[in-house]
Amino acid sequence: MFNVTIQGEAAMQREDAAQGKNFLAVTKLTTGGPYQYTRNPMYASALVLNLATAVLADSLWMAAAMMGVPLYLNAFVTPAEEALLKKLFGKAFDEYAAVVPRWFF
């Protein structure tokens, strides 16, 4: 098992080296499309999908367990991301954040 992990990691590193940089520089604040309704459309849709999965599974335990993810995102991930956006875009991000909610509310 350990050997498979080492081989997989080596393969990922080879592919990364062949592709070059994985991330492009952020040059524009996106405010259209789903970003006009929520500042975090991927996180918000994951929350909806998690709750839908729990409803379909008819499991309150699953719903309770899955609520840890958005709580973690809201407490640790989104504040860090928003601090970076504020640093990159300044007043433009402040104006956007004043109008568009972090989640759906």
N, C-alpha and C positions, 0 to 999 in steps of 0.2 A: 504494500500500500504506500509506504513511504517513497519507494522508487517511482511510483506513478506520479506522486505529487512533485517530486524533483523534476521529472521529465516534463510535466505540464508547465511548471514554472519556467523551465528553460525554453520551451516552445513559445510561451507568452513573451518572454524577453526578446527572443529572436524576431518575432512579429512586430513588437514595438519598435525595435531598432530599425527594421525595414521600412516602417511607416513614417518615421520621423516624429515630430511633436504630435502629441495626442490632442492637444487643446489649442484652439485658435484664440487670439487676443480678443477681449471683449471691447467693442468699439461703440456700441449703440444700446441704449436702454429700450427693451421691447415692451410696448404698452398696448399692442393690439391683439386681436384674436382672443384666446382664452385669458390672456393677461389683463384684459380690460375688466374681468369679473373677479379675479383673484390673483394675488401676487405669486402664488405657488400652485399653479394648476396641476402639476404632476403629484404633489403631495396631497392636494385636495381630492383628486380622482382616486388616489390609492386609499384614502380614508373611506370614500364611498364604496369602493370595491371590497375593502375589508369588512365593512358593515354588511354589505350585500351577501358576502360569503357566509358570514355568521348567521344571517337571517335564513339563507337557503339551507344551512346545516342545522338550523333550529337549535342553536347553541348559545346560551347566554355566557357560558364560560369562554367560548371563542371570541365573542364580542368584547368581553371584558379584557381578555388577553391582548386582542388587537388594538385596543385603545392606548396601549403603552407606546405604540409607534408614533402616533400624532403628538402625544404628550412629550415624548423625547424630541421630536422634530421641532416643536414649538418652543421648547425650553433651551435647546442647545444648537440645533442646525440652522434654523431660519434666522435667529439673531446674528449669527456669524456671517451668514450670506448677506443679510441686509446691511451689516456694517461695511462689508466690502463694496456693495452697490452704492452706499452713501459716499464712500471714499472715492469711487470711480466717477460717479455722476452728480454728486453734491445736491444742489437745489432741485435739479430735475427729478431725482429719486424722491426727495422729500415731498415734492408736489404730487408725484404719482402715489406715494404711500399714504398721503392725506386723503386721497379720493378712493383708492382701491383697497379693499380689505385683504389682510394676510391670508385668510381662509375664505369662506363664503359669507362671513358675517363680521 
